[in-house]
Amino acid sequence: MAKAIMFLGTGSDVGKSIAVTAFCRIFKKRGYRVAPFKAQNMSNNSFVTVEGGEIGRAQVVQAEAAGVLPSVHMNPILLKPSSNHGSQVILRGKVFGQMEAINYHEFKPRLRQIVFESYNTLARNYDVIVMEGAGSCCEMNLKKNDLVNFSLAQQVRAPCILVADIDRGGVFAQLIGSFMLMTRKEKILTIGFLINKFRGDPRLFESGIAYIEKKAGRPVFGLIPFFKDIFIDSEDSVVVQEDKRNLRPISQNTINIAVLRLPGISNFTDLEILMHEPDVVVNFLFQPKEFVAGYDILILPGTKNVMEDAQWLGRSGWKKAIKEFVKKGGRCLGICGGYQLLGERIRDPLGVESDKKEVRGLGILPLETILEEKKVVRKVTGTCLMNGKKVTGYEIHMGKSTILRRVGKPFLRIHEPGNKQFWEDGWSLEGDRITGTYVHGILDSPGFRGYLLNSIRRTKDLKERTARQGRLDRFHQYNRLADHFETHCDVDRIIEQI
């Protein structure tokens, strides 16, 4: 059976996922067969595995860093929030059902077997399992039915490293406070700390490290500097939803892309590849007043609750702003939920997402979507019918869209890899000015992305460019991340303790 190590957090978004990604790469570079594991993840940013199941995007990134194919066993429980109180529960890649938070916590003890079966499946096939906790490891009201933090670490005898985020402030309270809340057994499992997102001269924090080590009696294994030049997929939409950065300036000399920051935004990593193109500006917009003149294309991304977001478009003023943009000749691309929103109406007769039976869409594309209980989860590949470019990606959606009037043309011709049965996907109007598709990851295909961007460059008399090779560069980024951690962290000391 494999050895294991677990990275726990003092809270959410402190850097557990990044630490796991880094150590997956570090172990791989040292010749170990390594796999990531997160028993339960809460994220609307998901991906399709080799088995055709759905897991959190963070575990896909970690698997890539480990040099292995992502599997549903790496994230056996995925929660996809669809409201303030409820989530869609996905077990080993397949939809189990919709649950309110309180019902799920009562249900958690029944999930332990699923968690340990998946862990043991990995442990039989790998040398090291790098495990990730969830949220804070010391949420006292949730410990009783904990599936993913100390209870799991105790079961598999995994030494634990507690990760804190110094950038948000209060790092002493984060680490020492969490340690003091631990039981005696939990303290024994905790072998040390990592302090993440440090800015400034590390010599100024030497006394801080000494204080933490004296108070807790555990070493600080690393003080990891904040970085902006290593590009790793973000785990969850909180990165976008709570983005406080100023909007980047747009100009006539750049391709200006507006992404609608929907309240239920999901799979926003579809857009991250655009940010790596040298002359492209991507801004996530939440208020219509931010949608100023000068944007070349509006992208409507995926959403976990298309019914609520369709109503939000009307209340917020976005519906009027988008229709005016399209009327004046603006380009528009909808992906998955964004494609559904471009249609005339969305129906939910079975109450999959809402107690409303029908809501109005933007009315830009001539389609109707009916939400269904069965979820479509599959990898796809094919051709764009507008330009002949090859596309690859994946589908994750609950709805089926029907074209109401044959105004325009199908957008893609696709099939599942290994299956010769093709079908048409999406719809387009006025050539490819207004388009929609169910295919996530379509922009990762360099031929398609290059065609889209160059068509905009031509209208602005800008020099055409060859699109970057896209996500293939991510493996170089994993190496850079591993080097960053090895430079600022006592990796050998950590490995000696597992």
Secondary structure, DSSP 4 states (H G I P E B T S, - for coil): --EEEEEEEBSTTSSHHHHHHHHHHHHHHTT--EEEE-SEEE-S-EEE-TTS-EEEHHHHHHHHHHTS---GGGSSEEEEE-SSSEEEEEETTEEEEEEEHHHHHHHGGGGHHHHHHHHHHHHTT-SEEEEE--SBTT-TTTGGG-SSSHHHHHHHT--EEEEEEGGGS-HHHHHHHHHHHS-HHHHHHEEEEEEEEE-S-GGGGHHHHHHHHHHHSS-EEEEEEP-SS-----SSTHHHHT--PPPPP--TTSEEEEEE--TTEE-GGGGGGGGGSTTEEEEEE-SGGG--TT--EEEE-EES-HHHHHHHHHHHTHHHHHHHHHHTT-EEEEETHHHHHHSSEEE-TT-SS-S-SEEE--S-SSEEEEEEEEEEEEEEEEEETTT--EEEEEEEEEEEEEESS--SB--EEEE-TT----EEE-EEETTTTEEEES-BTGGGSHHHHHHHHHHHHHHTTPPP-PPP-GGGGHHHHHHHHHHHHHHHB-HHHHHTT-
